[in-house]
Amino acid sequence: MSNSKTTRISRRAVLAASPVALATNVGSADAPAIRRIVTTQADDGPVRVLADGAPPVAFQLNGSTITRLWETPRVPATLPLEGDATLTAKRAYADDFIGTSFYLSDIPAGSSLADIPMHRNQTVDYIAVLFGELVLVLPDQEILMSTGDCLVQGGNDHSWANRTDQAARLLVVVVTGSENATSAG
């Protein structure tokens, strides 16, 4: 259990994190390269492949690598898809954001609360552990998560710890939320 004081990661820190251009082989010895495929189709047209290869945007946040895969600025999303939404992404935790975000988070071996402070966002996060082992740190308990485990997180305080000697990768889908929303979610 964690007795450490809750430290917030500000929205400003997330928004200010510097994106970095990625080479064609994103990944490391512990985290394999990422290939992103994006397709779409207009009502009267053929299926188009908008992207097939390494995602163009990633950044470091608290020692973890965040790789943006896609983002929609609003819900419902506008179809057909146009351009590469990752080039304008990185806004999912902004106060005025009303869309969705799809990203990977590579959390290095040995990460702790000192690296990833306790934080919360006004979002529902769907999270799957693609590989590795992490501890979901909540204010009053810890939950071990391993490859294949999934989490639905509803705007609560949390942090992550990787107490192993191997990196772990999370697949995350963020849906913006608001407290006391009028429709059931």
Contact map, one row per residue, 1 for C-alpha under 8 A:
11100000000000000000000000000000000000000000000000000000000000000000000000000000000000000000000000000000000000000000000000000000000000001111110000000000000000000000000000000000000000000
11110000000000000000000000000000000000000000000000000000000000000000000000000000000000000000000000000000000000000000000000000000000000001111110000000000000000000000000000000000000000000
11111000000000000000000000000000000000000000000000000000000000000000000000000000000000000000000000000000000000000000000000000000000000000011000000000000000000000000000000000000000000000
01111100000000000000000000000000000000000000000000000000000000000000000000000000000000000000000000000000000000000000000000000000000000000000000000000000000000000000000000000000000000000
00111110000000000000000000000000000000000000000000000000000000000000000000000000000000000000000000000000000000000000010000000000000000000000000000000000000000000000000000000000000000000
00011111000000000000000000000000000000000000000000000000000000000000000000000000000000000000000000000000000000000000111000000000000000000010000000000000000000000000000000000000000000000
00001111100000000000000000000000000000000000000000000000000000000000000000000000000000000000000000000000000000000000111000000000000000000000000000000000000000000000000000000000000000000
00000111110000000000000000000000000000000000000000000000000000000000000000000000000000000000000000000000000000000000111100000000000000000000000000000000000000000000000000000000000000000
00000011111011000000000000000000000000000000000000000000000000000000000000000000000000000000000000000000000000000000111100000000000000000000000000000000000000000000000000000000000000000
00000001111111000000000000000000000000000000000000000000000000000000000000000000000000000000000000000000000000000000000000000000000000000000000000000000000000000000000000000000000000000
00000000111111100000000000000000000000000000000000000000000000000000000000000000000000000000111000000000000000000000000000000000000000000000000000000000000000000000000000000000000000000
00000000011111110000000000000000000000000000000000000000000000000000000000000000000000000000010000000000000000000000000000000000000000000000000000000000000000000000000000000000000000000
00000000111111111000000000000000000000000000000000000000000000000000000000000000000000000000000000000000000000000000000000000000000000000000000000000000000000000000000000000000000000000
00000000111111111000000000000000000000000000000000000000000010000000000000000000000000000100100000000000000000000000000000000000000000000000000000000000000000000000000000000000000000000
00000000001111111000000000000000000000000000000000000000000000000000000000000000000000000110110000000000000000000000000000000000000000000000000000000000000000000000000000000000000000000
00000000000111111100000000000000000000000000000000000000000000000000000000000000000000000000000000000000000000000000000000000000000000000000000000000000000000000000000000000000000000000
00000000000011111110000000000000000000000000000000000000001110000000000000000000000000000000000000000000000000000000000000000000000000000000000000000000000000000000000000000000000000000
00000000000000011111000000000000000000000000000000000000001100000000000000000000000000000000000000000000000000000000000000000000000000000000000000000000000000000000000000000000000000000
00000000000000001111100000000000000000000000000000000000111100000000000000000000000000000000000000000000000000000000000000000000000000000000000000000000000000000000000000000000000000000
00000000000000000111110000000000000000000000000000000000111000000000000000000000000000000000000000000000000000000000000000000000000000000000000000000000000000000000000000000000000000000
00000000000000000011111000000000000000000000000000000001110000000000000000000000000000000000000000000000000000000000000000000000000000000000000000000000000000000000000000000000000000000
00000000000000000001111111000000000000000000000000000111110000000000000000000000000000000000000000000000000000000000000000000000000000000000000000000000000000000000000000000000000000000
00000000000000000000111111000000000000000000000000000101000000000000000000000000000000000000000000000000000000000000000000000000000000000000000000000000000000000000000000000000000000000
00000000000000000000011111000000000000000000000000001100000000000000000000000000000000000000000000000000000000000000000000000000000000000000000000000000000000000000000000000000000000000
00000000000000000000011111100000110000000000000000000100000000000000000000000000000000000000000000000000000000000000000000000000000000000000000000000000000000000000000000000000000000000
00000000000000000000011111110001110000000000000000000100000000000000000000000000000000000000000000000000000000000000000000000000000000000000000000000000000000000000000000000000000000000
00000000000000000000000011111111110000000000000000000000000000000000000000000000000000000000000000000000000000000000000000000000000000000000000000000000000000000000000000000000000000000
00000000000000000000000001111111100000000000000000000000000000000000000000000000000000000000000000000000000000000000000000000000000000000000000000000000000000000000000000000000000000000
00000000000000000000000000111111000000000000000000000000000000000000000000000000000000000000000000000000000000000000000000000000000000000000000000000000000000000000000000000000000000000
00000000000000000000000000111111000000000000000000000000000000000000000000000000000000000000000000000000000000000000000000000000000000000000000000000000000000000000011100000000000000000
00000000000000000000000000111111100000000000000000000000000000000000000000000000000000000000000000000000010000000000000000000000000000000000000000000000000000000000001110000000000000000
00000000000000000000000001111111110000000000000000000000000000000000000000000000000000000000000000000000000000000000000000000000000000000000000000000000000000000000000000000000000000000
00000000000000000000000011110011111000000000000000000100000000000000000000000000000000000000000000000000000000000000000000000000000000000000000000000000000000000000000000000000000000000
00000000000000000000000011100001111100000000000000001110000000000000000000000000000000000000000000000000000000000000000000000000000000000000000000000000000000000000000000000000000000000
00000000000000000000000000000000111110000000000000011110000000000000000000000000000000000000000000000000000000000000000000000000000000000000000000000000000000000000000000000000000000000
00000000000000000000000000000000011111000000000000111110000000000000100000000000000000000000000000000000000000000000000000000000000000000000000000000000000000000000000000000000000000000
00000000000000000000000000000000001111100000000011111000000000000000000000000000000000000000000000000000000000000000000000000000000000000000000000000000000000000000000000000000000000000
00000000000000000000000000000000000111110000000011110000000000000000000000000000000000000000000000000000000000000000000000000000000000000000000000000000000000000000000000000000000000000
00000000000000000000000000000000000011111000001111100000000000000000000000000000100000000000000000000000000000000000000000000000000000000000000000000000000000000000000000000000000000000
00000000000000000000000000000000000001111100001111000000000000000000000000000011100000000000000000000000000000000000000000000000000000000000000000000000000000000000000000000000000000000
00000000000000000000000000000000000000111110111100000000000000000000000000000011100000000000000000000000000000000000000000000000000000000000000000000000000000000000000000000000000000000
00000000000000000000000000000000000000011111111000000000000000000000000000000011000000000000000000000000000000000000000000000000000000000000000000000000000000000000000000000000000000000
00000000000000000000000000000000000000001111100000000000000000000000000000000000000000000000000000000000000000000000000000000000000000000000000000000000000000000000000000000000000000000
00000000000000000000000000000000000000000111110000000000000000000000000000000000000000000000000000000000000000000000000000000000000000000000000000000000000000000000000000000000000000000
00000000000000000000000000000000000000001111111000000000000000000000000000000000000000000000000000000000000000000000000000000000000000000000000000000000000000000000000000000000000000000
00000000000000000000000000000000000000001101111100000000000000000000000000000000000000000000000000000000000000000000000000000000000000000000000000000000000000000000000000000000000000000
00000000000000000000000000000000000000111100111110000000000000000000000000000000000000000000000000000000000000000000000000000000000000000000000000000000000000000000000000000000000000000
00000000000000000000000000000000000000111000011111000000000000000000000000000000000000000000000000000000000000000000000000000000000000000000000000000000000000000000000000000000000000000
00000000000000000000000000000000000011110000001111110000000000000000000000000000000000000000000000000000000000000000000000000000000000000000000000000000000000000000000000000000000000000
00000000000000000000000000000000000011110000000111110000000000000000000000000000011100000000000000000000000000000000000000000000000000000000000000000000000000000000000000000000000000000
00000000000000000000000000000000000111100000000011111000000000000000000000000000000100000000000000000000000000000000000000000000000000000000000000000000000000000000000000000000000000000
00000000000000000000000000000000001111000000000011111100000000000000000000000000000000000000000000000000000000000000000000000000000000000000000000000000000000000000000000000000000000000
00000000000000000000000100000000011110000000000000111110000000000000000000000000000000000000000000000000000000000000000000000000000000000000000000000000000000000000000000000000000000000
00000000000000000000011111000000111100000000000000011111000000000000000000000000000000000000000000000000000000000000000000000000000000000000000000000000000000000000000000000000000000000
00000000000000000000010000000000011100000000000000001111110000000011100000000000000001000000000000000000000000000000000000000000000000000000000000000000000000000000000000000000000000000
00000000000000000000111000000000000000000000000000000111110000000000000000000000000001100000000000000000000000000000000000000000000000000000000000000000000000000000000000000000000000000
00000000000000000011110000000000000000000000000000000011111000000011000000000000000001100000000000000000000000000000000000000000000000000000000000000000000000000000000000000000000000000
00000000000000000011110000000000000000000000000000000011111100001111000000000000000000000000000000000000000000000000000000000000000000000000000000000000000000000000000000000000000000000
00000000000000001111000000000000000000000000000000000000111110001110000000000000000000000000000000000000000000000000000000000000000000000000000000000000000000000000000000000000000000000
00000000000000001110000000000000000000000000000000000000011111111100000000000000000000000000000000000000000000000000000000000000000000000000000000000000000000000000000000000000000000000
00000000000001001000000000000000000000000000000000000000001111111100000000000000000000000000000000000000000000000000000000000000000000000000000000000000000000000000000000000000000000000
00000000000000000000000000000000000000000000000000000000000111110000000000000000000000000000000000000000000000000011000000000000000000000000000000000000000000000000000000000000000000000
00000000000000000000000000000000000000000000000000000000000111111000000000000000000000000000000000000000001100100011000000000000000000000000000000000000000000000000000000000000000000000
00000000000000000000000000000000000000000000000000000000000111111100000000000000000000000000000000000000111100000000000000000000000000000000000000000000000000000000000000000000000000000
00000000000000000000000000000000000000000000000000000000011110111110000000000000000000000000000000000001111000000000000000000000000000000000000000000000000000000000000000000000000000000
00000000000000000000000000000000000000000000000000000000011110011111000000000000000000000000000000000011110000000000000000000000000000000000000000000000000000000000000000000000000000000
00000000000000000000000000000000000000000000000000000010111000001111100000000000000000000000000000000011100000000000000000000000000000000000000000000000000000000000000000000000000000000
00000000000000000000000000000000000000000000000000000010110000000111111000000000000001001100000000001111000000000000000000000000000000000000000000000000000000000000000000000000000000000
00000000000000000000000000000000000100000000000000000010000000000011111000000000000001000000000000001111000000000000000000000000000000000000000000000000000000000000000000000000000000000
00000000000000000000000000000000000000000000000000000000000000000001111100000000000111001000000000001110000000000000000000000000000000000000000000000000000000000000000000000000000000000
00000000000000000000000000000000000000000000000000000000000000000001111110000000000011001001000000111100000000000000000000000000000000000000000000000000000000000000000000000000000000000
00000000000000000000000000000000000000000000000000000000000000000000011111101000000010000000000000111000000000000000000000000000000000000000000000000000000000000000000000000000000000000
00000000000000000000000000000000000000000000000000000000000000000000001111101000000000000000000011110000000000000000000000000000000000000000000000000000000000000000000000000000000000000
00000000000000000000000000000000000000000000000000000000000000000000000111111000000000000000000011110000000000000000000000000000000000000000000000000000000000000000000000000000000000000
00000000000000000000000000000000000000000000000000000000000000000000000111111000000000000000000001110000000000000000000000000000000000000000000000000000000000000000000000000000000000000
00000000000000000000000000000000000000000000000000000000000000000000000001111100000000000000000000000000000000000000000000000000000000000000000000000000000000000000000000000000000000000
00000000000000000000000000000000000000000000000000000000000000000000000111111110000000000000000000100000000000000000000000000000000000000000000000000000000000000000000000000000000000000
00000000000000000000000000000000000000000000000000000000000000000000000000011111100000000000000000000000000000000000000000000000000000000000000000000000000000000000000000000000000000000
00000000000000000000000000000000000000011100000000000000000000000000000000001111110000000000000000000000000000000000000000000000000000000000000000000000000000000000000000000000000000000
00000000000000000000000000000000000000011100000000000000000000000000000000000111110000000000000000000000000000000000000000000000000000000000000000000000000000000000000000000000000000000
00000000000000000000000000000000000000111000000000000000000000000000000000000111111000000000000000000000000000000000000000000000000000000000000000000000000000000000000000000000000000000
00000000000000000000000000000000000000000000000001000000000000000000000000000011111110000000000000000000000000000000000000000000000000000000000000000000000000000000000000000000000000000
00000000000000000000000000000000000000000000000001000000000000000000000000000000111110000000000000000000000000000000000000000000000000000000000000000000000000000000000000000000000000000
00000000000000000000000000000000000000000000000001100000000000000000010000000000011111100000000000000000000000000000000000000000000000000000000000000000000000000000000000000000000000000
00000000000000000000000000000000000000000000000000000000000000000000011100000000011111111000000000000000000000000000000000000000000000000000000000000000000000000000000000000000000000000
00000000000000000000000000000000000000000000000000000011100000000001111000000000000111111100000000000000000000000000000000000000000000000000000000000000000000000000000000000000000000000
00000000000000000000000000000000000000000000000000000001100000000000000000000000000111111000000000000000000000000000000000000000000000000000000000000000000000000000000000000000000000000
00000000000000000000000000000000000000000000000000000000000000000000000000000000000011111100000000000000000000000000000000000000000000000000000000000000000000000000000000000000000000000
00000000000000000000000000000000000000000000000000000000000000000001011000000000000011111111000000001000000000000000000000000000000000000000000000000000000000000000000000000000000000000
00000000000001100000000000000000000000000000000000000000000000000001000000000000000001011111100000000000000000000000000000000000000000000000000000000000000000000000000000000000000000000
00000000000000100000000000000000000000000000000000000000000000000000000000000000000000001111110010000000000000000000000000000000000000000000000000000000000000000000000000000000000000000
00000000000000000000000000000000000000000000000000000000000000000000001000000000000000001111110010111000000000000000000000000000000000000000000000000000000000000000000000000101000000000
00000000001001100000000000000000000000000000000000000000000000000000000000000000000000000111111010000000000000000000000011000000000000000000000000000000000000000000000000000001000000000
00000000001100100000000000000000000000000000000000000000000000000000000000000000000000000011111110000000000000000000000000000000000000000000000000000000000000000000000000000000000000000
00000000001000000000000000000000000000000000000000000000000000000000000000000000000000000000111110000000000000000000000000000000000000000000000000000000000000000000000000000000000000000
00000000000000000000000000000000000000000000000000000000000000000000000000000000000000000000011111000000000000000000000000000000000000000000000000000000000000000000000000000000000000000
00000000000000000000000000000000000000000000000000000000000000000000000011000000000000000011111111100000000000000000000000000000000000000000000000000000000000000000000000000001000000000
00000000000000000000000000000000000000000000000000000000000000000000000011100000000000000000000111110000000000000000000000000000000000000000000000000000000000000000000000000011100000000
00000000000000000000000000000000000000000000000000000000000000000000001111101000000000000001000011111000000000000000000000000000000000000000000000000000000000000000000000000011000000000
00000000000000000000000000000000000000000000000000000000000000000000001111100000000000000001000001111100000000000000000000000000000000000000000000000000000000000000000000001111000000000
00000000000000000000000000000000000000000000000000000000000000000001111100000000000000001001000000111110000000000000000000000000000000000000000000000000000000000000000000011110000000000
00000000000000000000000000000000000000000000000000000000000000000001111000000000000000000000000000011111000000000000000000000000000000000000000000000000000000000000000000111100000000000
00000000000000000000000000000000000000000000000000000000000000000111110000000000000000000000000000001111100000000000000000000000000000000000000000000000000000000000000000111000000000000
00000000000000000000000000000000000000000000000000000000000000001111100000000000000000000000000000000111110000000000000000000000000000000000000000000000000000000000000011110000000000000
00000000000000000000000000000000000000000000000000000000000000011110000000000000000000000000000000000011111000000000000000000000000000000000000000000000000000000000000011110000000000000
00000000000000000000000000000010000000000000000000000000000000011100000000000000000000000000000000000001111100000000000000000000000000000000000000000000000000000000001111000000000000000
00000000000000000000000000000000000000000000000000000000000000111000000000000000000000000000000000000000111110100000000000000000000000000000000000000000000000000100001111000000000000000
00000000000000000000000000000000000000000000000000000000000000110000000000000000000000000000000000000000011111100000000000000000000000000000000000000000000000000100011100000000000000000
00000000000000000000000000000000000000000000000000000000000000000000000000000000000000000000000000000000001111100000000000000000000000000000000000000000000000000111111100000000000000000
00000000000000000000000000000000000000000000000000000000000000000000000000000000000000000000000000000000000111110000000000000000000000000000000000000000000000001111100000000000000000000
00000000000000000000000000000000000000000000000000000000000000100000000000000000000000000000000000000000001111111111000000000000000000000000000000000000000000011110000000000000000000000
00000000000000000000000000000000000000000000000000000000000000000000000000000000000000000000000000000000000001111111000000000000000000000000000000000000000000011110000000000000000000000
00000000000000000000000000000000000000000000000000000000000000000000000000000000000000000000000000000000000000111111110000000000000000000000000000000000000000111000000000000000000000000
00000000000000000000000000000000000000000000000000000000000000000000000000000000000000000000000000000000000000111111100000000000000000000000000000000000000000000000000000000000000000000
00000000000000000000000000000000000000000000000000000000000001100000000000000000000000000000000000000000000000111111100000000000000000000000000000000000000000000000000000000000000000000
00000000000000000000000000000000000000000000000000000000000001100000000000000000000000000000000000000000000000111111110000000000000000000000000000000000000000111000000000000000000000000
00000111100000000000000000000000000000000000000000000000000000000000000000000000000000000000000000000000000000001111111000000000000000000000000000000000000000100000000000000000000000000
00001111100000000000000000000000000000000000000000000000000000000000000000000000000000000000000000000000000000001001111100000000000000001100000000000000000011100000000000000000000000000
00000111100000000000000000000000000000000000000000000000000000000000000000000000000000000000000000000000000000000000111110000000000000000000000000000000000111100000000000000000000000000
00000001100000000000000000000000000000000000000000000000000000000000000000000000000000000000000000000000000000000000011111000000000000000000000000000000001111000000000000000000000000000
00000000000000000000000000000000000000000000000000000000000000000000000000000000000000000000100000000000000000000000001111100000000000000000000000000000001100000000000000000000000000000
00000000000000000000000000000000000000000000000000000000000000000000000000000000000000000000100000000000000000000000000111110000000000000000000000000000011000000000000000000001111000000
00000000000000000000000000000000000000000000000000000000000000000000000000000000000000000000000000000000000000000000000011111000000000000000000000000000011000000000000000000111110000000
00000000000000000000000000000000000000000000000000000000000000000000000000000000000000000000000000000000000000000000000001111100000000000000000000000001111000000000000000000111100000000
00000000000000000000000000000000000000000000000000000000000000000000000000000000000000000000000000000000000000000000000000111110000000000000000000000011111000000000000000011110000000000
00000000000000000000000000000000000000000000000000000000000000000000000000000000000000000000000000000000000000000000000000011111000000000000000000000111100000000000000000011100000000000
00000000000000000000000000000000000000000000000000000000000000000000000000000000000000000000000000000000000000000000000000001111100000000000000000000111100000000000000001111000000000000
00000000000000000000000000000000000000000000000000000000000000000000000000000000000000000000000000000000000000000000000000000111110000000000000000111110000000000000000001110000000000000
00000000000000000000000000000000000000000000000000000000000000000000000000000000000000000000000000000000000000000000000000000011111110000000000011111100000000000000000111100000000000000
00000000000000000000000000000000000000000000000000000000000000000000000000000000000000000000000000000000000000000000000000000001111100000000000000110000000000000000000111100000000000000
00000000000000000000000000000000000000000000000000000000000000000000000000000000000000000000000000000000000000000000000000000000111110000000000001110000000000000000000111000000000000000
00000000000000000000000000000000000000000000000000000000000000000000000000000000000000000000000000000000000000000000000000000000111111000000000001100000000000000000011110000000000000000
00000000000000000000000000000000000000000000000000000000000000000000000000000000000000000000000000000000000000000000000000000000101111100000000111100000000000000101000100000000000000000
00000000000000000000000000000000000000000000000000000000000000000000000000000000000000000000000000000000000000000000000000000000000111110000000111000000000000011110000100000000000000000
00000000000000000000000000000000000000000000000000000000000000000000000000000000000000000000000000000000000000000000000000000000000011111000011110000000000000011110000000000000000000000
00000000000000000000000000000000000000000000000000000000000000000000000000000000000000000000000000000000000000000000000000000000000001111100011110000000000001111000000000000000000000000
11000000000000000000000000000000000000000000000000000000000000000000000000000000000000000000000000000000000000000000010000000000000000111110111000000000000001111000000000000000000000000
11000000000000000000000000000000000000000000000000000000000000000000000000000000000000000000000000000000000000000000010000000000000000011111110000000000000011100000000000000000000000000
11100100000000000000000000000000000000000000000000000000000000000000000000000000000000000000000000000000000000000000000000000000000000001111100000000000000011000000000000000000000000000
11100000000000000000000000000000000000000000000000000000000000000000000000000000000000000000000000000000000000000000000000000000000000000111110000000000000000000000000000000000000000000
11000000000000000000000000000000000000000000000000000000000000000000000000000000000000000000000000000000000000000000000000000000000000001111111000000000000000000000000000000000000000000
11000000000000000000000000000000000000000000000000000000000000000000000000000000000000000000000000000000000000000000000000000000000000111101111100000000000000000000000000000000000000000
00000000000000000000000000000000000000000000000000000000000000000000000000000000000000000000000000000000000000000000000000000000000000111000111110000000000000000000000000000000000000000
00000000000000000000000000000000000000000000000000000000000000000000000000000000000000000000000000000000000000000000000000000000000011110000011111000000000000000000000000000000000000000
00000000000000000000000000000000000000000000000000000000000000000000000000000000000000000000000000000000000000000000000000000000100011110000001111101000000000000000000000000000000000000
00000000000000000000000000000000000000000000000000000000000000000000000000000000000000000000000000000000000000000000000000000000101111000000000111111000000000000000000000000000000000000
00000000000000000000000000000000000000000000000000000000000000000000000000000000000000000000000000000000000000000000000000000001111110000000000011111000000000000000000000000000000000000
00000000000000000000000000000000000000000000000000000000000000000000000000000000000000000000000000000000000000000000000000000001111000000000000001111100000000000000000000000000000000000
00000000000000000000000000000000000000000000000000000000000000000000000000000000000000000000000000000000000000000000000000000001100000000000000011111110000000000000000000000000000000000
00000000000000000000000000000000000000000000000000000000000000000000000000000000000000000000000000000000000000000000000000000111100000000000000000011111000000000000000000000000000000000
00000000000000000000000000000000000000000000000000000000000000000000000000000000000000000000000000000000000000000000000000001111000000000000000000001111100000000000000000000000000000000
00000000000000000000000000000000000000000000000000000000000000000000000000000000000000000000000000000000000000000000000000011110000000000000000000000111110000000000000000000000000000000
00000000000000000000000000000000000000000000000000000000000000000000000000000000000000000000000000000000000000000000000000011110000000000000000000000011111100000000000000000000000000000
00000000000000000000000000000000000000000000000000000000000000000000000000000000000000000000000000000000000000000000000001111000000000000000000000000001111100000000000000000000000000000
00000000000000000000000000000000000000000000000000000000000000000000000000000000000000000000000000000000000000000000000111111000000000000000000000000000111110000000000000000000000000000
00000000000000000000000000000000000000000000000000000000000000000000000000000000000000000000000000000000000000000000001110000000000000000000000000000000111111000000000000000000000000000
00000000000000000000000000000000000000000000000000000000000000000000000000000000000000000000000000000000000000000000011100000000000000000110000000000000001111100000000000000000000000000
00000000000000000000000000000000000000000000000000000000000000000000000000000000000000000000000000000000000000000000011100000000000000011110000000000000000111110000000000000000000000000
00000000000000000000000000000000000000000000000000000000000000000000000000000000000000000000000000000000000000001001111000000000000000011100000000000000000011111000000000000000000000000
00000000000000000000000000000000000000000000000000000000000000000000000000000000000000000000000000000000000000111001000000000000000001111000000000000000000001111100000000000000000000000
00000000000000000000000000000000000000000000000000000000000000000000000000000000000000000000000000000000000001111001000000000000000001111000000000000000000000111110000000000000000000000
00000000000000000000000000000000000000000000000000000000000000000000000000000000000000000000000000000000001111110000000000000000000011100000000000000000000000011111001100000000000000000
00000000000000000000000000000000000000000000000000000000000000000000000000000000000000000000000000000000000011110000000000000000000001100000000000000000000000001111100000000000000000000
00000000000000000000000000000000000000000000000000000000000000000000000000000000000000000000000000000000000011000000000000000000000010000000000000000000000000000111111000000000000000000
00000000000000000000000000000000000000000000000000000000000000000000000000000000000000000000000000000000000011000000000000000000000000000000000000000000000000000011111000000000000000000
00000000000000000000000000000100000000000000000000000000000000000000000000000000000000000000000000000000000110000000000000000000000100000000000000000000000000000001111100000000000000000
00000000000000000000000000000110000000000000000000000000000000000000000000000000000000000000000000000000011110000000000000000000000100000000000000000000000000000101111110000000000000000
00000000000000000000000000000110000000000000000000000000000000000000000000000000000000000000000000000000011110000000000000000000111111000000000000000000000000000100011111000000000000000
00000000000000000000000000000010000000000000000000000000000000000000000000000000000000000000000000000001111000000000000000000000111100000000000000000000000000000000001111100000000000000
00000000000000000000000000000000000000000000000000000000000000000000000000000000000000000000000000000001111000000000000000000011111000000000000000000000000000000000000111110000000000000
00000000000000000000000000000000000000000000000000000000000000000000000000000000000000000000000000000111100000000000000000000011110000000000000000000000000000000000000011111000000000000
00000000000000000000000000000000000000000000000000000000000000000000000000000000000000000000000000001111100000000000000000001111000000000000000000000000000000000000000001111100000000000
00000000000000000000000000000000000000000000000000000000000000000000000000000000000000000000000000011110000000000000000000001110000000000000000000000000000000000000000000111110000000000
00000000000000000000000000000000000000000000000000000000000000000000000000000000000000000001000000011100000000000000000000111100000000000000000000000000000000000000000000011111000000000
00000000000000000000000000000000000000000000000000000000000000000000000000000000000000000000000001111000000000000000000000111000000000000000000000000000000000000000000000001111100000000
00000000000000000000000000000000000000000000000000000000000000000000000000000000000000000001100011110000000000000000000001110000000000000000000000000000000000000000000000000111110000000
00000000000000000000000000000000000000000000000000000000000000000000000000000000000000000000000001000000000000000000000001110000000000000000000000000000000000000000000000000011111010000
00000000000000000000000000000000000000000000000000000000000000000000000000000000000000000000000000000000000000000000000001100000000000000000000000000000000000000000000000000001111110000
00000000000000000000000000000000000000000000000000000000000000000000000000000000000000000000000000000000000000000000000001000000000000000000000000000000000000000000000000000000111110000
00000000000000000000000000000000000000000000000000000000000000000000000000000000000000000000000000000000000000000000000000000000000000000000000000000000000000000000000000000000011111000
00000000000000000000000000000000000000000000000000000000000000000000000000000000000000000000000000000000000000000000000000000000000000000000000000000000000000000000000000000000111111110
00000000000000000000000000000000000000000000000000000000000000000000000000000000000000000000000000000000000000000000000000000000000000000000000000000000000000000000000000000000000111110
00000000000000000000000000000000000000000000000000000000000000000000000000000000000000000000000000000000000000000000000000000000000000000000000000000000000000000000000000000000000011111
00000000000000000000000000000000000000000000000000000000000000000000000000000000000000000000000000000000000000000000000000000000000000000000000000000000000000000000000000000000000011111
00000000000000000000000000000000000000000000000000000000000000000000000000000000000000000000000000000000000000000000000000000000000000000000000000000000000000000000000000000000000000111
